[in-house]
Amino acid sequence: MNNFSLLSVSGSMTPIIILLVISDLILRGVSLYRSAQKGQTVWFVALLIINSLGVLPIIYLLINKDIRLSKQASAPRKVAAKTTKRSRR
């Protein structure tokens, strides 16, 4: 007689598992997309192969976060040349 009771998931754990799977898919998708856009093949392969329940994608996203927002705030804005208005007659 086979007893698989240790391997079965109880009904109360089902929502937690569904939430973990959905969050893992979202994190994995975002991190794979960003690594492909940046041409980081080592990260792409590692994220694709290693199943870490979201830990590796979170590490990747934290390490490679975009810092454009802080650079834009400190960079001086270019001022467009003012055009002279024609005088009204």
N, C-alpha and C positions, 0 to 999 in steps of 0.2 A: 504494500500500500504506500503510495507516494503522498507525502505531506508537504504541500507547497504553501502552507499558511505563513511562513516567514517571508516568502517572496511576494505575497499578495499585498495590495495596498488597501488600507481601510478606507471607508467612505469619507471619513473626516479629513483625510490627507489629500484627497483628490483636488480640491481647489488650490491648495498650496503648490502641488506638482504642476497643475495647469499654468499657474502664475509664473513659476520658475521656467517652464518651457517657453512660454510666450516672451518673457523678458530676455531669456538666452537667445532666442531667435532675433529679437530686435537688436540687442547689443552686437550679436555676431554679424548681422546684416550691415549695420552702420560701420562697424570697424572694418569689415571686408571691403565695403565701398570706399572708405577713406584711404585704406592702404593701397587699393588698386588705383585710385586717382593720383596718389603721390608716387606711384611706381615702386612701392616697397614690397618686393616679391617675397623676401624672407618672412616678413610679418604676415603677408597674405597666406602663404603656405602654412605657417604655424597656426594661424587663426582658423584655417580651414580644416586642419587635421586634428589638432588638440581639442578635446572636449573637456572644458573646464567649468561648466555651469556658469559662464559669464565672468569668471575671474580674469582670464586672459584678455577678453575684449575690453573689460574695464581698465586693466593695466595699460593696454595699448591706447585707449582713448585719453587716459590721463597723461601719458607720456607725450603723445602727439597731438595735444589739443591746439586748436588754432589760437594764435596770439595776435591775430590781426586787429582785434578790437582795441587792445591797448596801444598798438602801434598807430592806429588811426587817430586816437585821442591825442597823442603827443606830437604827431606830425603836423607841421604847419599847412594850412590850406592855401591852395593857389587862388589868387584873386584874379578874376577875369578882367580883361581890359575894359574900361568903361567906354561906351560909345557916346559920342556927343549927340545931343538931341537937336533936331532941326528947329530953327526958330519958326514960330507960328506967325503967319501974316495976318 
